Amino acid sequence: MKLIQIAESFIEKIRTAYKEDVSLVVVMGSYVFDEIHDRSDLDMFFVPKTDRGYKLGFTFIIDEIGFDLWPISWERLEGIAHHQERITSILTDGKILYFATPEDLMRFQELKNSASE
C-alpha cells in the first residue's frame, strides 16, 4: 500500500468516525517535499479536541516502513511557534491534510506564521 493511500484512509476514518474529536492532521517529512521513495515513512501529528481523540495516535511498521501518528495539543503547538522547543519545522514545513473547521485552519496558519518569525 502506498503512503498516500494510508494517509487518505486515515483521513477518511477521521471524517467518518472522529470528526468531533480531531481539529486537524498535519503530515511532515519526505511526503511534504515530494521525495517519497521505497523506504519512506509516514509521519503525521494531529490536534485532538477530546479524550477520545487523544487515543487515536498509533505507531506501527509494515514491510520495514514506519507509520507514526501522534497527538499534540494546541497549547504545545503555541509553545513550539514561540520557539520554546526546537521543532518549529513541524509547523513551518508541515502540510495540512485535514481540518475540522475554518477556525482550526486559521489557528494553525497563525501559529505557522509565528514560528517563521
C-alpha positions in Angstrom: 0.0 0.0 0.0 1.3 3.4 -0.9 1.9 6.2 1.7 -0.8 8.4 0.1 -3.3 5.6 0.4 -2.6 5.1 4.0 -2.8 8.8 4.7 -6.1 9.1 2.8 -7.5 6.1 4.7 -6.7 7.7 7.9 -8.2 11.0 7.0 -11.4 9.2 5.8 -11.6 7.5 9.2 -11.4 10.8 10.9 -14.1 12.3 8.7 -16.5 9.4 9.4 -15.7 8.4 12.9 -13.7 11.1 14.7 -14.9 14.4 13.2 -15.9 15.7 16.6 -12.6 14.6 18.1 -9.9 15.9 15.9 -9.1 19.6 14.9 -6.5 18.9 12.2 -4.0 16.5 10.9 -0.5 17.5 9.6 2.0 15.4 7.6 5.7 16.0 7.6 8.9 14.7 6.1 9.5 13.2 2.6 5.8 13.2 1.9 5.7 17.0 2.1 8.7 17.6 0.0 7.6 15.0 -2.7 10.7 13.0 -2.0 9.0 9.7 -1.4 11.0 6.5 -2.1 10.6 2.8 -1.3 11.6 3.2 2.3 9.8 6.5 3.1 8.0 6.5 6.4 4.8 8.4 7.1 5.0 11.0 10.0 1.8 12.8 11.0 0.5 14.6 14.0 -3.0 15.6 14.9 -4.6 18.1 17.3 -7.2 16.3 19.4 -10.4 18.0 20.7 -11.4 15.3 23.1 -10.0 12.5 25.2 -11.3 10.1 22.6 -9.3 12.0 20.0 -6.1 11.6 22.1 -6.5 7.8 21.9 -6.3 7.9 18.1 -2.5 8.0 18.0 -0.6 5.0 16.7 2.8 3.7 15.6 3.3 0.6 13.5 5.7 -0.9 10.9 4.7 -2.6 7.7 7.4 -4.2 5.5 10.1 -2.2 7.4 8.4 1.1 6.9 7.3 3.1 9.9 4.0 4.9 10.3 3.6 7.4 13.1 0.6 9.4 14.1 0.8 11.2 17.4 -1.4 13.8 19.3 -0.2 17.2 20.1 -2.2 19.9 21.9 -2.8 23.4 20.7 -1.0 24.6 23.8 2.1 22.7 22.9 1.9 24.0 19.3 1.7 27.5 20.6 4.9 26.9 22.6 6.6 25.5 19.5 5.5 28.5 17.5 7.2 30.7 20.1 10.4 28.7 19.9 10.1 27.0 23.3 11.1 23.8 21.6 13.5 23.3 18.7 11.0 21.6 16.4 9.4 24.5 14.6 9.7 22.7 11.3 6.6 20.6 12.2 4.7 23.9 11.9 6.7 25.7 9.2 7.1 22.6 6.9 4.1 20.5 7.8 1.3 20.1 5.3 -2.3 20.1 6.5 -4.2 17.0 5.3 -7.4 17.7 7.3 -9.0 20.4 9.3 -12.4 20.3 11.1 -13.3 24.0 10.8 -12.0 27.1 9.1 -11.2 28.4 12.6 -8.8 25.4 13.1 -7.1 26.1 9.8 -6.7 29.8 10.6 -5.3 29.0 14.1 -2.7 26.7 12.6 -1.8 29.2 9.9 -1.3 31.9 12.6 1.0 29.5 14.6 2.9 28.7 11.4 3.4 32.4 10.7 4.6 32.9 14.3 7.1 30.0 14.0 8.5 31.5 10.8 9.4 34.8 12.6 
